Amino acid sequence: MPETDGDPPGLTVGGTQALINLEDRHTSGAYPKRPLAIVRGEGIWLWDAEGRRYMDMTSGQGVALLGHSHPAILETVRRQAELLITCPEIFYNDRRSELYASLSQYTPEDLNRFFLCNSGTEAVEGALKFARLKTGRPGIVAAKSGFHGRTFGALSATWNPSHRRGFGPLLPEVSHIPFNDLRAVDAAIDASTAAVILEVVQGEGGVVPAKGEFLELVRRLCEQRGALLIFDEVQTGLGRTGRRFAAEHFSVTPDVICVGKGLAGGLPIGAVIWRDSLGKWPQGSHGSTLGGNPLACAAATATLSLLDSGLLEHVAQVGEKFLADLRELEHPMIREVRGLGLMIGIDLRRRVTPVLKALMERGVLALPAGPTVLRLLPPLVVTEEQLIEVFDAMLEALEVLEDE
Ligand SMILES: *Cc1c(COP(=O)(O)O)cnc(C)c1O
C-alpha cells in the first residue's frame, strides 16, 4: 500500500467510504471512477482522505504542468482573488492584457490573436466556428483516433464511436481520415474544406505522434486549397512534449492553435490562438461569460513565465531519458513505447486497467489511452529519480500481474 504521510486534513464528511457514498448518490455517472478520494496536492504528490500519498503521473489529466499548488501560482491567485475575480470582456482588464502580451511572446510567428474561454472543448468549438466563418466553407477534416472534446462541434471532430454513440446527428460535413495517411488527406481536402483539425500527438487515441511528412503535406495542402490548419494542442501544448508547442518538433506552423488544460496552472481556461492575417471575429459573433476572467488570466501569465524559465529543457531531457529506458527494457508485456517529452504511452500486450490498479496500490497514479495503452503525463517538474521510482513500480506491477 502507498505510504501514509502525516494526518489526513480535516474532512467534513468522514473518510474515503463516506466521500464515495456521498458522491455516488449525486454524481452524473458520466465518469468511470476509481475508489480513491483525493483531498490534497503538492508538487507531483497527491494525498487521499486516509492520508496516503501518491505520485501523480496523471497531472490531473494533463493539467498540473507545474505540479499541484505551485507556490508562485498560489501567490498570484491569492493576490488576484483579493483584487478582482470576475470581469467580462465588455470591459478591458489589466490581467487579461498582461496575458495577451505573454501569450503573444509565447506563440509562434504571427499567431497573435486570442479568444479566451474555459476549457479545451470550448477552444475547439471556437476554432471550428472561426474556420467556417472565415472560409465560408462547411467542411471539417479530422483524424481517426483523434480526440477534441465532448461538446457537439468538438464531438463531431472526435472519432471514437464510444464517445459519439447515442448523440447523433452530429455536425454534417465532418470527415475522418486515417492519421498519418498522406494519400487520404490529399483526397479529403477540397474546395469545401474549411479546416483540417489534428492533434500533433494523439493523446486519448493511444499517444501516437504525427509523422513529419504528414504534417508538412497537410500544411502545404491547406495553403494551396484555402483551408485552415488547426492544431489541437490542448494536451500537447505548453511544454508537455519539451517544446512550447508540439508542432515545433516538426517545424510546421498551423493557422490556429487550441490550448487548454494546464494553461492556468489548474484553474479552468482554454484559448483559441490564430494568425493576425486571418483577422478578428465580427463583434457579437462569439463569446463566453467567464472567458478572460482576471483570476484565470493572472494564473496563466504566471504559468507561462514559469514554463519559460528552463522547464522545457528539463522536460526534453528527462523525457528522452525515460523513453530511452523504457525502450531498452524490451519487456515481454510491452508491445511498443511511444511518446514525446513527458507525454508517454506504453502499449501493453494486455488490458491496461489491472495495471492501473496495481500501480495505484504501489502509490502511482496513471492514465489509460485506449484499452491497452498505459499513459503517463507527469507534472513537468518531475525529477529523473522520481521517474525511476515510477519505472520500478511499473515493473513490479507487470510482474505481479504476470504471475496471476
Ligand atoms: C482534454 C482534451 C480536450 C478537451 O478538453 P476539455 O477541457 O476536457 O474540454 C480536447 N482536445 C484534446 C487533445 C484534449 O486532450
The ligand as an SDF file (V2000), in Angstrom:
LIG
                    3D

 15 15  0  0  0  0  0  0  0  0999 V2000
   -8.5430   17.1510  -22.9800 C   0  0  0  0  0  0  0  0  0  0  0  0
   -8.5990   17.4370  -24.4320 C   0  0  0  0  0  0  0  0  0  0  0  0
   -9.6610   18.1850  -24.9940 C   0  0  0  0  0  0  0  0  0  0  0  0
  -10.8650   18.6070  -24.2150 C   0  0  0  0  0  0  0  0  0  0  0  0
  -10.5850   19.4560  -23.1640 O   0  0  0  0  0  0  0  0  0  0  0  0
  -11.6870   19.7020  -22.0270 P   0  0  0  0  0  0  0  0  0  0  0  0
  -11.0880   20.7660  -21.1790 O   0  0  0  0  0  0  0  0  0  0  0  0
  -11.8860   18.4020  -21.3220 O   0  0  0  0  0  0  0  0  0  0  0  0
  -12.9130   20.1450  -22.7130 O   0  0  0  0  0  0  0  0  0  0  0  0
   -9.5890   18.4930  -26.3320 C   0  0  0  0  0  0  0  0  0  0  0  0
   -8.5570   18.0960  -27.0870 N   0  0  0  0  0  0  0  0  0  0  0  0
   -7.5360   17.3710  -26.5910 C   0  0  0  0  0  0  0  0  0  0  0  0
   -6.4060   16.9800  -27.4740 C   0  0  0  0  0  0  0  0  0  0  0  0
   -7.5280   17.0110  -25.2580 C   0  0  0  0  0  0  0  0  0  0  0  0
   -6.5270   16.2540  -24.7560 O   0  0  0  0  0  0  0  0  0  0  0  0
  1  2  1  0
  2  3  1  0
  2 14  2  0
  3  4  1  0
  3 10  2  0
  4  5  1  0
  5  6  1  0
  6  7  2  0
  6  8  1  0
  6  9  1  0
 10 11  1  0
 11 12  2  0
 12 13  1  0
 12 14  1  0
 14 15  1  0
M  END
$$$$
